[in-house]
Amino acid sequence: MAPKKAQKKSNESINARLALVMKSGKYSLGYKQTLRTLRNGKSKLVIIASNTPPLRKSEIEYYAMLAKTGVHHYTGDNNELGTACGKYFRVCTLSITDPGDSDIIRSMPGAGGQQEG
């Protein structure tokens, strides 16, 4: 029972940080815009919904690896990710280019790939 509660707590903190990014930062919603920001090297963090098709997911992960950008796999599906972004539509992937007041990039595990290079 404890792991499930910890999972819910971390999910809520991600949602809160995501809401702060939506309010004060810059982001791109959607697959095409995410690939565009990764190719241009502007993306700082990529968030992928859990029900993203495997081919699309692996392609985004590959681009992120080339761009030395962190990838976070969101535990909810694309409906929940869209709701967490404050939108009334589904969001499969989103790319954060400027976190604004949020500490989402430092808090995500594996997202600190910029310090090494």
DSSP file (Angstrom, degrees, kcal/mol; ACC not computed):
  #  RESIDUE AA STRUCTURE BP1 BP2  ACC     N-H-->O    O-->H-N    N-H-->O    O-->H-N    TCO  KAPPA ALPHA  PHI   PSI    X-CA   Y-CA   Z-CA
    1    1 A M     >        0   0    0      0, 0.0     4,-1.6     0, 0.0     5,-0.1   0.000 360.0 360.0 360.0 -33.3    0.0    0.0    0.0
    2    2 A A  H  >  +     0   0    0      1,-0.2     4,-2.4     2,-0.2     5,-0.2   0.909 360.0  52.7 -64.4 -43.5    2.9    2.4    0.7
    3    3 A P  H  > S+     0   0    0      0, 0.0     4,-2.3     0, 0.0    -1,-0.2   0.892 108.1  51.9 -61.0 -36.5    4.4    2.4   -2.8
    4    4 A K  H  > S+     0   0    0      2,-0.2     4,-2.1     1,-0.2    -2,-0.2   0.893 110.3  48.4 -65.3 -38.4    1.0    3.3   -4.3
    5    5 A K  H  X S+     0   0    0     -4,-1.6     4,-2.3     2,-0.2    -1,-0.2   0.905 111.5  49.4 -67.4 -41.3    0.6    6.2   -2.0
    6    6 A A  H  X S+     0   0    0     -4,-2.4     4,-2.4     1,-0.2    -2,-0.2   0.881 109.4  53.2 -64.1 -37.4    4.2    7.4   -2.8
    7    7 A Q  H  X S+     0   0    0     -4,-2.3     4,-2.1    -5,-0.2    -2,-0.2   0.917 109.9  47.3 -61.9 -44.2    3.4    7.1   -6.5
    8    8 A K  H  X S+     0   0    0     -4,-2.1     4,-2.2     2,-0.2    -2,-0.2   0.894 111.1  51.7 -65.7 -39.9    0.3    9.3   -6.1
    9    9 A K  H  X S+     0   0    0     -4,-2.3     4,-2.0     2,-0.2    -2,-0.2   0.922 111.4  46.1 -63.0 -45.2    2.2   11.8   -4.0
   10   10 A S  H  X S+     0   0    0     -4,-2.4     4,-2.2     1,-0.2    -1,-0.2   0.879 111.0  53.8 -66.5 -36.3    5.0   12.1   -6.7
   11   11 A N  H  X S+     0   0    0     -4,-2.1     4,-2.3     1,-0.2    -1,-0.2   0.900 108.5  49.2 -63.3 -40.9    2.3   12.3   -9.4
   12   12 A E  H  X S+     0   0    0     -4,-2.2     4,-2.3     2,-0.2    -1,-0.2   0.888 110.3  50.3 -65.8 -39.1    0.6   15.2   -7.6
   13   13 A S  H  X S+     0   0    0     -4,-2.0     4,-2.3     2,-0.2    -2,-0.2   0.880 110.3  50.1 -68.4 -35.8    4.0   17.0   -7.2
   14   14 A I  H  X S+     0   0    0     -4,-2.2     4,-2.7     2,-0.2    -2,-0.2   0.923 110.7  50.1 -64.1 -43.6    4.7   16.6  -11.0
   15   15 A N  H  X S+     0   0    0     -4,-2.3     4,-2.2     2,-0.2    -2,-0.2   0.890 110.5  49.5 -62.3 -39.6    1.2   18.0  -11.7
   16   16 A A  H  X S+     0   0    0     -4,-2.3     4,-1.7     2,-0.2    -1,-0.2   0.918 113.2  45.9 -66.1 -43.0    1.8   21.0   -9.5
   17   17 A R  H  X S+     0   0    0     -4,-2.3     4,-2.0     1,-0.2    -2,-0.2   0.883 111.8  52.6 -65.7 -37.6    5.2   21.7  -11.1
   18   18 A L  H  X S+     0   0    0     -4,-2.7     4,-2.3     1,-0.2    -2,-0.2   0.892 106.7  52.3 -65.1 -40.1    3.7   21.2  -14.5
   19   19 A A  H  X S+     0   0    0     -4,-2.2     4,-1.6     1,-0.2    -1,-0.2   0.873 108.4  51.5 -62.8 -37.4    0.9   23.8  -13.7
   20   20 A L  H  X S+     0   0    0     -4,-1.7     4,-2.7     2,-0.2     5,-0.4   0.874 108.8  50.6 -68.3 -37.0    3.6   26.2  -12.7
   21   21 A V  H  X S+     0   0    0     -4,-2.0     4,-2.7     1,-0.2    -2,-0.2   0.917 108.8  52.2 -63.6 -42.9    5.4   25.7  -16.0
   22   22 A M  H  < S+     0   0    0     -4,-2.3    -1,-0.2     1,-0.2    -2,-0.2   0.851 115.7  41.7 -61.3 -34.4    2.2   26.3  -17.9
   23   23 A K  H  < S+     0   0    0     -4,-1.6    -2,-0.2    -5,-0.2    -1,-0.2   0.905 133.9  13.1 -80.8 -42.8    1.7   29.6  -16.0
   24   24 A S  H  < S+     0   0    0     -4,-2.7    -3,-0.2    75,-0.2    -2,-0.2   0.558 114.8  60.4-117.0  -9.8    5.2   31.0  -16.0
   25   25 A G  S  < S-     0   0    0     -4,-2.7     2,-0.4    -5,-0.4    -4,-0.0  -0.303  75.9-102.8-110.4-168.0    7.3   29.1  -18.5
   26   26 A K  E     +A   98   0A   0     72,-2.7    72,-2.1    -2,-0.1    71,-1.5  -0.955  42.8 159.2-120.4 141.1    7.5   28.2  -22.2
   27   27 A Y  E     -A   96   0A   0     -2,-0.4     2,-0.4    69,-0.2    69,-0.2  -0.958  31.6-135.5-153.1 164.3    6.5   24.8  -23.6
   28   28 A S  E     -A   95   0A   0     67,-2.7    67,-2.8    -2,-0.3     2,-0.4  -0.998  18.2-151.6-129.1 129.1    5.4   23.1  -26.7
   29   29 A L  E     +A   94   0A   0     -2,-0.4     4,-0.3    65,-0.2    65,-0.2  -0.790  53.1  32.6 -98.9 141.9    2.5   20.6  -26.8
   30   30 A G  S  > S-     0   0    0     63,-2.9     4,-1.7    -2,-0.4     5,-0.1  -0.093  85.3 -81.8 103.3 161.8    2.4   17.7  -29.3
   31   31 A Y  H  > S+     0   0    0      2,-0.2     4,-2.4     1,-0.2     5,-0.2   0.921 120.3  47.3 -68.9 -49.0    4.6   15.3  -31.1
   32   32 A K  H  > S+     0   0    0      1,-0.2     4,-2.0     2,-0.2    -1,-0.2   0.913 114.7  45.6 -65.3 -43.3    5.6   17.6  -34.1
   33   33 A Q  H  > S+     0   0    0     -4,-0.3     4,-2.5     2,-0.2    -1,-0.2   0.866 110.8  54.4 -68.1 -35.0    6.5   20.6  -31.9
   34   34 A T  H  X S+     0   0    0     -4,-1.7     4,-2.1     2,-0.2    -2,-0.2   0.933 109.8  46.5 -62.8 -45.8    8.4   18.3  -29.5
   35   35 A L  H  X S+     0   0    0     -4,-2.4     4,-2.6     1,-0.2    -1,-0.2   0.887 111.4  53.3 -62.4 -38.0   10.5   16.9  -32.3
   36   36 A R  H  X S+     0   0    0     -4,-2.0     4,-2.0     2,-0.2    -2,-0.2   0.922 110.0  45.8 -63.6 -44.8   11.1   20.5  -33.6
   37   37 A T  H  X>S+     0   0    0     -4,-2.5     5,-2.1     1,-0.2     6,-1.1   0.867 113.2  51.0 -68.2 -34.4   12.3   21.8  -30.2
   38   38 A L  H ><5S+     0   0    0     -4,-2.1     3,-0.7    -5,-0.2    -2,-0.2   0.919 110.5  48.4 -66.8 -42.7   14.6   18.7  -29.8
   39   39 A R  H 3<5S+     0   0    0     -4,-2.6    -2,-0.2     1,-0.2    -1,-0.2   0.872 113.1  47.8 -64.8 -36.4   16.1   19.2  -33.3
   40   40 A N  H 3<5S-     0   0    0     -4,-2.0    -1,-0.2    -5,-0.2    -2,-0.2   0.556 110.7-123.1 -81.5  -7.5   16.7   22.9  -32.6
   41   41 A G  T <<5S+     0   0    0     -3,-0.7    -3,-0.2    -4,-0.6    -4,-0.1   0.699  79.4 116.6  76.2  19.4   18.3   22.1  -29.2
   42   42 A K      < +     0   0    0     -5,-2.1    -4,-0.2    -6,-0.2     2,-0.2   0.669  43.0 102.2 -92.5 -18.3   15.8   24.3  -27.3
   43   43 A S        +     0   0    0     -6,-1.1    54,-0.2     1,-0.1     3,-0.1  -0.436  39.9 178.6 -74.2 137.7   14.2   21.6  -25.2
   44   44 A K  S    S+     0   0    0     52,-3.2    26,-1.0     1,-0.4     2,-0.3   0.712  73.0   7.0-103.7 -32.5   15.2   21.2  -21.6
   45   45 A L  E     -cB  70  96A   0     51,-1.3    51,-3.2    24,-0.2     2,-0.4  -0.984  60.9-153.7-152.9 140.1   12.8   18.3  -20.7
   46   46 A V  E     -cB  71  95A   0     24,-2.3    26,-3.2    -2,-0.3     2,-0.5  -0.963   8.0-161.3-117.0 132.7   10.4   16.1  -22.6
   47   47 A I  E     -cB  72  94A   0     47,-2.9    47,-2.2    -2,-0.4     2,-0.4  -0.962   7.7-167.2-115.4 128.6    7.4   14.5  -20.9
   48   48 A I  E     -cB  73  93A   0     24,-2.6    26,-2.8    -2,-0.5    45,-0.2  -0.947  19.2-124.7-119.0 132.5    5.7   11.5  -22.6
   49   49 A A    >   -     0   0    0     43,-2.8     3,-1.1    -2,-0.4    28,-0.2  -0.312  25.0-116.2 -70.5 159.1    2.3   10.0  -21.7
   50   50 A S  T 3  S+     0   0    0     26,-2.4    27,-0.2     1,-0.3    -1,-0.1   0.780 110.4  52.4 -71.6 -26.8    2.1    6.3  -20.8
   51   51 A N  T 3  S+     0   0    0     25,-0.2    -1,-0.3    41,-0.1    26,-0.1   0.113  75.4 131.5-100.4  24.5   -0.1    5.3  -23.7
   52   52 A T  S <  S-     0   0    0     -3,-1.1     5,-0.1    40,-0.1    -4,-0.0  -0.538  72.1 -96.3 -68.4 137.9    2.1    6.9  -26.4
   53   53 A P     >  -     0   0    0      0, 0.0     4,-2.6     0, 0.0     5,-0.2  -0.288  32.3-121.4 -57.2 141.3    2.7    4.4  -29.3
   54   54 A P  H  > S+     0   0    0      0, 0.0     4,-2.6     0, 0.0     5,-0.2   0.845 109.4  51.4 -57.1 -39.2    6.0    2.6  -28.8
   55   55 A L  H  > S+     0   0    0      2,-0.2     4,-2.0     1,-0.2     5,-0.1   0.926 113.1  45.0 -65.0 -43.8    7.5    3.7  -32.1
   56   56 A R  H  > S+     0   0    0      2,-0.2     4,-2.2    -3,-0.2    -1,-0.2   0.896 113.2  51.6 -65.0 -41.2    6.7    7.3  -31.4
   57   57 A K  H  X S+     0   0    0     -4,-2.6     4,-2.3     1,-0.2    -2,-0.2   0.923 111.0  46.7 -62.5 -45.7    8.0    7.0  -27.9
   58   58 A S  H  X S+     0   0    0     -4,-2.6     4,-2.2     1,-0.2    -1,-0.2   0.856 110.4  53.5 -68.2 -33.9   11.3    5.5  -29.0
   59   59 A E  H  X S+     0   0    0     -4,-2.0     4,-2.3    -5,-0.2    -1,-0.2   0.923 110.6  46.0 -65.4 -43.2   11.8    8.1  -31.7
   60   60 A I  H  X S+     0   0    0     -4,-2.2     4,-2.5     1,-0.2    -2,-0.2   0.905 112.2  51.4 -65.4 -41.0   11.4   10.9  -29.2
   61   61 A E  H  X S+     0   0    0     -4,-2.3     4,-2.1     2,-0.2    -1,-0.2   0.886 109.7  50.6 -62.3 -38.1   13.7    9.2  -26.7
   62   62 A Y  H  X S+     0   0    0     -4,-2.2     4,-2.1     2,-0.2    -2,-0.2   0.937 111.5  46.3 -65.8 -47.0   16.3    8.8  -29.5
   63   63 A Y  H  X S+     0   0    0     -4,-2.3     4,-2.0     1,-0.2    -2,-0.2   0.895 112.7  51.3 -60.8 -39.9   16.1   12.5  -30.4
   64   64 A A  H  <>S+     0   0    0     -4,-2.5     5,-2.9     1,-0.2     4,-0.4   0.875 107.8  52.1 -65.8 -37.3   16.3   13.4  -26.7
   65   65 A M  H ><5S+     0   0    0     -4,-2.1     3,-0.8     3,-0.2    -1,-0.2   0.903 110.8  47.6 -65.1 -40.8   19.4   11.3  -26.3
   66   66 A L  H 3<5S+     0   0    0     -4,-2.1    -2,-0.2     1,-0.2    -1,-0.2   0.868 115.2  45.3 -66.8 -35.5   21.1   13.1  -29.3
   67   67 A A  T 3<5S-     0   0    0     -4,-2.0    -1,-0.2    -5,-0.2    -2,-0.2   0.430 110.1-123.3 -86.8   0.8   20.1   16.5  -27.9
   68   68 A K  T < 5 +     0   0    0     -3,-0.8     2,-0.4    -4,-0.4    -3,-0.2   0.922  61.5 148.2  53.9  48.6   21.2   15.5  -24.3
   69   69 A T      < -     0   0    0     -5,-2.9    -1,-0.2    -8,-0.1   -24,-0.2  -0.890  49.4-113.3-114.7 142.9   17.7   16.3  -23.0
   70   70 A G  E     -c   45   0A   0    -26,-1.0   -24,-2.3    41,-0.5     2,-0.4  -0.441  24.9-153.6 -74.0 147.6   16.0   14.5  -20.1
   71   71 A V  E     -c   46   0A   0     39,-0.3     2,-0.5   -26,-0.2   -24,-0.2  -0.987   5.7-165.5-123.5 130.4   12.9   12.4  -20.7
   72   72 A H  E     -c   47   0A   0    -26,-3.2   -24,-2.6    -2,-0.4     2,-0.9  -0.969  13.9-143.9-116.5 128.8   10.2   11.8  -18.1
   73   73 A H  E     -c   48   0A   0     -2,-0.5   -24,-0.2   -26,-0.2     2,-0.2  -0.812  20.6-140.1 -91.6 108.9    7.6    9.1  -18.6
   74   74 A Y        -     0   0    0    -26,-2.8   -24,-0.2    -2,-0.9     7,-0.1  -0.460   4.3-140.0 -69.4 136.8    4.4   10.4  -17.2
   75   75 A T  S    S+     0   0    0     -2,-0.2    -1,-0.1   -26,-0.1     2,-0.1   0.799  79.8  68.7 -73.1 -28.3    2.4    7.7  -15.3
   76   76 A G  S    S-     0   0    0      1,-0.1   -26,-2.4   -65,-0.1   -25,-0.2  -0.335  88.6-102.9 -85.3 170.7   -1.0    8.8  -16.6
   77   77 A D     >  -     0   0    0    -28,-0.2     4,-2.1   -27,-0.2     5,-0.2  -0.139  46.6 -84.5 -82.4-174.4   -2.3    8.5  -20.1
   78   78 A N  H  > S+     0   0    0      1,-0.2    13,-2.0     2,-0.2     4,-1.9   0.779 127.5  57.3 -68.3 -25.6   -2.6   11.3  -22.6
   79   79 A N  H  > S+     0   0    0     11,-0.2     4,-2.0     2,-0.2    -1,-0.2   0.934 109.9  44.3 -65.3 -45.1   -6.0   12.4  -21.2
   80   80 A E  H  > S+     0   0    0      2,-0.2     4,-2.5     1,-0.2    -2,-0.2   0.864 111.8  52.8 -68.3 -36.7   -4.5   12.9  -17.7
   81   81 A L  H  X S+     0   0    0     -4,-2.1     4,-1.5     2,-0.2    -1,-0.2   0.899 109.2  49.8 -65.8 -40.0   -1.4   14.7  -19.1
   82   82 A G  H  <>S+     0   0    0     -4,-1.9     5,-2.7     2,-0.2     4,-0.3   0.899 111.7  48.3 -62.9 -41.2   -3.7   17.1  -21.0
   83   83 A T  H ><5S+     0   0    0     -4,-2.0     3,-1.4     1,-0.2    -2,-0.2   0.891 108.2  54.1 -65.7 -40.4   -5.6   17.8  -17.8
   84   84 A A  H 3<5S+     0   0    0     -4,-2.5    -1,-0.2     1,-0.3    -2,-0.2   0.811 106.6  53.0 -63.9 -29.4   -2.4   18.3  -15.8
   85   85 A C  T 3<5S-     0   0    0     -4,-1.5    -1,-0.3    -5,-0.2    -2,-0.2   0.537 119.7-113.5 -80.1  -6.7   -1.4   20.9  -18.4
   86   86 A G  T < 5S+     0   0    0     -3,-1.4     2,-0.3     1,-0.3    -3,-0.2   0.720  74.8 129.7  80.6  21.7   -4.7   22.7  -17.9
   87   87 A K      < -     0   0    0     -5,-2.7    -1,-0.3     2,-0.2    -2,-0.1  -0.705  61.2-137.4-106.9 159.9   -6.0   21.9  -21.4
   88   88 A Y  S    S+     0   0    0     -2,-0.3     2,-0.3    -3,-0.1    -5,-0.1   0.083  83.0  66.4-102.1  22.4   -9.3   20.3  -22.4
   89   89 A F  S    S-     0   0    0     -7,-0.2     2,-0.2   -11,-0.1    -2,-0.2  -0.880  92.7 -84.7-135.7 168.9   -7.7   18.0  -25.0
   90   90 A R        -     0   0    0     -2,-0.3     2,-0.5    -8,-0.1   -11,-0.2  -0.492  33.8-162.2 -77.3 142.5   -5.3   15.1  -25.0
   91   91 A V        +     0   0    0    -13,-2.0   -10,-0.2    -2,-0.2    -9,-0.2  -0.968  12.4 178.2-127.9 114.5   -1.5   15.7  -24.9
   92   92 A C  S    S+     0   0    0     -2,-0.5   -43,-2.8     1,-0.3     2,-0.3   0.921  72.3   4.6 -80.8 -47.9    0.7   12.8  -25.9
   93   93 A T  E     - B   0  48A   0    -45,-0.2   -63,-2.9     2,-0.0     2,-0.3  -0.973  61.9-171.2-136.6 150.8    4.1   14.6  -25.5
   94   94 A L  E     -AB  29  47A   0    -47,-2.2   -47,-2.9    -2,-0.3     2,-0.5  -0.997   9.9-151.6-142.9 146.8    5.2   18.0  -24.3
   95   95 A S  E     -AB  28  46A   0    -67,-2.8   -67,-2.7    -2,-0.3     2,-0.6  -0.964   8.7-148.1-119.0 128.0    8.5   19.7  -24.4
   96   96 A I  E     +AB  27  45A   0    -51,-3.2   -52,-3.2    -2,-0.5   -51,-1.3  -0.862  21.7 169.5 -97.8 118.3    9.6   22.3  -21.8
   97   97 A T  E    S+     0   0A   0    -71,-1.5   -70,-0.2    -2,-0.6    -1,-0.2   0.768  76.5  18.2 -96.7 -32.2   11.8   25.0  -23.3
   98   98 A D  E     -A   26   0A   0    -72,-2.1   -72,-2.7     1,-0.1    -1,-0.3  -0.929  63.9-159.2-141.1 114.9   11.8   27.4  -20.4
   99   99 A P    >   -     0   0    0      0, 0.0     3,-1.6     0, 0.0     2,-0.3   0.681  23.6-166.0 -71.3 -15.7   10.7   26.2  -16.9
  100  100 A G  T 3   -     0   0    0      1,-0.3   -75,-0.1   -76,-0.1   -79,-0.1  -0.509  67.5 -14.7  69.6-130.0    9.9   29.7  -15.6
  101  101 A D  T 3  S+     0   0    0    -81,-0.4    -1,-0.3    -2,-0.3     2,-0.1   0.540 114.6 102.7 -84.2  -7.6    9.5   29.7  -11.8
  102  102 A S    <   -     0   0    0     -3,-1.6     3,-0.3   -82,-0.1   -85,-0.1  -0.424  62.0-150.9 -81.6 151.1    9.2   25.9  -11.6
  103  103 A D     >  +     0   0    0      1,-0.2     4,-1.9    -2,-0.1     5,-0.2  -0.066  57.8 124.9-103.7  31.0   12.0   23.6  -10.5
  104  104 A I  H  >  +     0   0    0      1,-0.2     4,-1.2     2,-0.2    -1,-0.2   0.815  68.2  53.1 -63.8 -33.0   10.7   20.7  -12.6
  105  105 A I  H  4 S+     0   0    0     -3,-0.3    -1,-0.2     1,-0.2     6,-0.2   0.894 112.4  43.2 -73.6 -39.1   13.9   20.2  -14.5
  106  106 A R  H  4 S+     0   0    0      1,-0.2    -2,-0.2    -3,-0.2    -1,-0.2   0.815 113.6  52.7 -73.0 -29.6   16.0   19.8  -11.3
  107  107 A S  H  < S+     0   0    0     -4,-1.9    -2,-0.2     2,-0.1    -1,-0.2   0.738  88.4  91.1 -81.1 -22.6   13.4   17.6   -9.6
  108  108 A M  S >< S-     0   0    0     -4,-1.2     3,-1.5    -5,-0.2     4,-0.3  -0.576  80.7-122.1 -77.8 130.3   13.1   15.0  -12.5
  109  109 A P  T 3  S+     0   0    0      0, 0.0   -38,-0.1     0, 0.0    -2,-0.1  -0.522  96.2  14.4 -69.5 135.0   15.4   12.0  -12.2
  110  110 A G  T 3  S+     0   0    0     -2,-0.2   -39,-0.3   -40,-0.1     3,-0.3   0.470  98.4 103.3  82.8   1.0   17.6   11.6  -15.3
  111  111 A A    <   +     0   0    0     -3,-1.5     2,-0.6     1,-0.2   -41,-0.5   0.547  56.1  83.3 -92.4  -6.7   16.8   15.1  -16.5
  112  112 A G    >   +     0   0    0     -4,-0.3     3,-0.7     1,-0.2     4,-0.4  -0.172  48.2 125.3 -90.0  43.1   20.1   16.6  -15.3
  113  113 A G  T 3>  +     0   0    0     -2,-0.6     4,-0.8    -3,-0.3     3,-0.4   0.599  57.3  74.8 -75.3 -11.1   22.0   15.5  -18.5
  114  114 A Q  T 34 S+     0   0    0     -3,-0.4    -1,-0.2     1,-0.2    -2,-0.1   0.796  85.2  62.2 -73.9 -27.9   23.2   19.1  -19.2
  115  115 A Q  T <4 S+     0   0    0     -3,-0.7    -1,-0.2     1,-0.2    -2,-0.1   0.816 100.2  53.3 -69.5 -29.7   25.8   19.2  -16.4
  116  116 A E  T  4        0   0    0     -3,-0.4    -1,-0.2    -4,-0.4    -2,-0.2   0.872 360.0 360.0 -75.2 -37.2   27.9   16.4  -17.8
  117  117 A G     <        0   0    0     -4,-0.8    -1,-0.2   -49,-0.1    -2,-0.2   0.443 360.0 360.0 -90.4 360.0   28.4   17.7  -21.3
